[in-house]
Amino acid sequence: MNRKQLIDLTEAVIGRRTALLTVDEFAQIVNISPNRLRQRCAREESFATQRCKHSTYKIPVDRLSEYLT
């Protein structure tokens, strides 16, 4: 899927267009546990971004393609 399609999918599921997803939003779209996703974010620094330690992870919408293929 290209980026536009991923953003369209995001809008269909969570009701808004965004390029960065929270862990809960991402988990809802790909139907996995938010805790499992948080573990991956903590393990792989390049998977998600965090403004400061203990803040919310933001996951680029492009990462959805890893789960939706």
C-alpha positions in Angstrom: 0.0 0.0 0.0 1.2 3.5 -0.7 1.2 6.3 1.9 -2.0 7.8 0.7 -3.8 4.5 0.9 -2.5 4.0 4.5 -3.7 7.4 5.5 -7.1 6.7 4.0 -7.2 3.4 5.9 -6.3 5.3 9.1 -9.1 7.8 8.5 -11.6 5.0 7.9 -10.7 3.2 11.2 -10.0 6.0 13.7 -11.9 8.8 12.0 -9.1 11.3 11.3 -6.2 11.7 8.8 -2.8 11.6 10.4 0.7 10.6 9.5 1.6 9.6 13.1 -0.4 7.1 15.2 -0.5 6.4 18.9 0.2 2.9 20.0 -3.5 2.3 20.7 -4.6 3.6 17.3 -2.0 1.5 15.5 -3.0 -1.6 17.5 -6.6 -1.0 16.7 -5.9 -0.8 13.0 -3.7 -4.0 12.8 -5.7 -5.8 15.5 -2.8 -6.6 17.9 -2.3 -6.0 21.6 -1.2 -2.5 22.5 1.2 -4.0 25.1 2.9 -6.1 22.5 3.3 -3.0 20.3 4.7 -0.9 23.2 7.3 -3.7 23.7 8.3 -3.5 20.1 8.6 0.3 20.3 10.8 0.0 23.4 13.0 -2.7 21.7 13.4 -1.0 18.3 14.2 2.7 18.5 13.7 3.2 14.8 10.1 1.8 14.9 8.5 4.7 16.7 9.5 8.2 18.1 9.2 9.6 21.5 9.5 13.2 22.5 11.1 12.4 25.9 11.5 9.5 28.1 8.1 8.1 29.4 6.1 10.0 26.9 3.7 8.5 24.3 5.1 6.7 21.3 4.2 8.0 17.9 4.4 5.5 15.1 4.6 6.6 11.4 1.6 5.5 9.3 4.1 3.9 6.9 4.8 1.2 9.5 1.3 -0.2 8.9 2.6 -1.7 5.6 4.7 -4.2 7.7 1.5 -5.6 9.2 -0.9 -5.3 6.3 1.0 -7.2 3.6 
